[in-house]
Amino acid sequence: MNKKMLKNTKVGRVVCRLLGEETGATMMEYVILAVMIAAAVTAAAIYFGNTAKNQMDIAGSAMTGKVDDSTTKAGKSQENQEKEAIKAHTAAQKFSTGTELTREAGATK
C-alpha cells in the first residue's frame, strides 16, 4: 500500500500524523545551512574587511602608477596589522590565564 492510498483513509491520516511529515524537515535543514553560511561570510567580512580594503587600495595605487603612494600604504597597512595582532595576542593571553575574568568578577561583587 503506497503513502497516497494510506492518506485517503481515516486510520491512514492518523498514522501519517503520528509518524510526522518529513518534507518540511528537509527544507528546514537547508534553511539552517544557509543561515550558517551567511553568518560565516558575515563574520569573515567583518574580521578581514579592513585588511582586504587596504590590499585593494594598495593594488589600485600600484596599477595607476603611484608606486610611492602604494609603498606608503603598504607600510601603514602592515603596521596596523601588527598592532592588531599584538592586541589580539594580549587579549588571548588574558583570557587563557583568566586575569581579565577574575578582575571583572571582583568588580561586580
N, C-alpha and C positions, 0 to 999 in steps of 0.2 A: 504494500500500500504506500503510495507516494505522499509527500507532505501536503500537496494541494487537496487531495481527496480526504486526508485526515482533518484538514481545517474546515471542511464542509459539514462535519458532524459536530454536535454539541460536545461530546466527550473529547473529540479531537481538538477543538478550540481550547478546552480547559487544559488538556495535556500540553498543547503548544504554549499556552500562557504560563504554566508552571515551569516548563523547561526553559522558557525565555527565547527571545529572538536574538540572533547574533548579527544581523545585518547592521544595526546601529553601533554595535561594539567595534566592528571593523572600522567604520568611519571615524569613531572617536579615537581610535589608535592613531589614525593618520592625522587628526587634528592635534593630538598631543605631540606627535613627532614634529609637525610643522611649527608649533609654538616653541618647542625646544630648539629647533634650528634657528628660528628667528631670534630667540634670546641669545644664542651663541654668537650670531652675526652682530647683534647689537653690542654685546659685551666686547667683542673683538674691535669693533669700530670705535668704541669709547676708549679702549685700552691703547690701541695703536693709532688713533686718529691724528694726534699731533705729529708723530713720527712720520706717518705717511704723507701728511700735508707738507712737512719740511722737506722730505725727499722729493716731492713733486715740484716744490719751489726751486730746489737746487737743480733738478733736471731741466726745468724750464729756463732758468738763468743760463745754464751751460749751453743749451740748444740755441739760444738767441745770441750767443757770443759774449755774454757778460761773465767772463771767466773769473775775474776778481770778485765780482758780486757772489758768484756761486761758491767760491772758495771761502769767503767770509761767512756765508750762510751755513756751509757745511761745518765750519769750526764752531759756530754758535750752536748748531743742532747737536753736535757731539758733546759739547759742554752741558747742554740741557739734559741730554740722555744720561750722562754720567751723574749729574746731580739727582735726577730722578731715581737712578739705580741705587745710589747711596741712601736716599730716603727710604726706598723700599727695603733695602737690606737692614737698615736700622730698625724699621718697624717690625720686620720679621724676627729679628733678634729679640726685641722687647716682647713680642708675642710668645716666642718659644720659651723664654725664661719666665714669663708671667709677671714681670715687674710692672708693666703698664696696667695689667688687670688688677693686681693687688693694690696698686696705688689708687685706682678708680674705686675699688670696693671699699677701701678705707675712707675715702672722701664721702661716700654716700651714707656711712654709718652715723 
